[in-house]
């Protein structure tokens, strides 16, 4: 078991990473469509792109947000010609979603962005042993579990 200074150092590094990720997520990015997209917007589009004809309820569940919030997001994305909304022919009350051709450009650009990140991470971690990867997975799992426990207390 690590002693206290080691845990404090890991915690400090983790907080720095969180701050950097938070700053990155607040800055909208163009993924090739000419649109500046916030993290929440492109991640919504990623789910729609992976699951064409998803409905609002399933999209909200996939993203872990309310149907009201996702409805507002989808309306904004549709207004920017990134997402297409249409009624389900089998159920007039249900709205189905898919990416427009313009939205597909951003979707594919985001996939390329992630591919670059994965390549860079592989370059930096390529010499790690399977045991080291398991350790990191355990470490990240502990962070996630702790975050879940403390978020439930609020």
N, C-alpha and C positions, 0 to 999 in steps of 0.2 A: 504494500500500500504506500502511496506517495505521502511524503510528509507535508506539512502545512505550506511551507514556502513554495513547493512545487505546484500545489493546487492553486495558490495565489497567482503564480506566474501564468499558469494555464488559463485561469479566469481572466486575468488582465489581457492576455492575447485574444481570448474569445470576445471580450467586450470591444477591443479595437476592431476585430473583424466585423462584429455586429454593426458598429458605427459606420464602417466603410461600406458595408452592404446596404445599410439604411440610406446613406448618401447616394449610392448608385441607384437605388430604387426610386428615389425622389426625382431623379433627373430623367426626363423623357428622352427617348432614343428613336432614331429613324432606322428601321430594319429593312430599308430598301423600297418602301412604298411612297416615300416622300412625306409620311405622316410622323409627327413626334408622338410616340406612344409611351404612356406610363406603364410601369411594371404590371399593375392590376389589369390594364387594358390588354396588353399582349398576352398575359397568362390566361385571360378569359378567351382570347382568340385561339390560343393553343389548344384549349380543351375543345372548343367548337371545331377546330381543324382536325383534331384526332377523332372526334365523334360527330360527323355531319348528321344533321337532323336531330340533334339533341334538343330537348325541351327546356324551358326555363327552370322547372323544378329540379331536373337532373343536373343542370349546369350549376345551379346554386349549391346543391349538395356536393358536387365534385370540387367546388372551390371553397366550401365551408362558409358561405355567406348567405344572407337572407335573400328570398325571392325578390323582395322589393329592391334591394341593392343591385342585384343582377339585372333586373328589369331596366333600371336606370342606366346601367352600364351598357346594356345591349342597345337601348334606344340611342345613346350617344354614338356607339360604334356603327349602328345602322345609318345614322345621320351623316356619318363620314364615309359612307359607302364601303365599309370594311366587313360588315355582317349583313346578311339577308334574313329577314323575318318573314315567315309565311305560315298560314294556318294549316294544320294537319287536316288532310282531306277526310280522314276517318273520325276526327273529333274536332269540331269547329271551335271549341274553346281552347284548344292547345296550340301554342305557337312553337314552330320548329325553327331551328337556327342552322345556318351554314355560312361559311366564308364566301364573300364575293371574290371575283378574280383579283381585285385590288387588295382585299384582305389576305388572299393566298400569298401574294408577294411578301407581305409583312411576316406571315406565318413561316414561309420558307427562309426568309432572312433571319428570323429569330432562331430557327433550327441551325443555320450556318453559324450564327453567333455562339450558340452553345457548343457546336462542334469545335470551334476555335478554342473555347475555354477548356474542353475536355482534352484536346491535344496539348495545350499548355500545361495542364495539370499532369498529364501523363509524362511529359518531358521532365517535370520537376519531381515526380514520384516514381519514375520508371525503375529505379534500382531497389525499391522497397520489397521486402519479402512478404509472402502471404501472411505470416504472423504479424508483421507490422500493420498490414492493412486490416487484419482482424482487430488489432488493438485500437486503431483509429475508429473503426466501426463501433466498438464497445464504448469508446470515449464519447463519440457523437450521440450514441444511444442514451448514455447517462445524462448528457446535457439536455436532450429532448425530453426524457422522462422527468427531469427536474423542472424544466420549463412547464411541462404539462401540469405537474403537481402544484406549482406556484400560481399558474394561471387559473386553476380551479378554485384557489383560495380567494380570489378577488370577487 
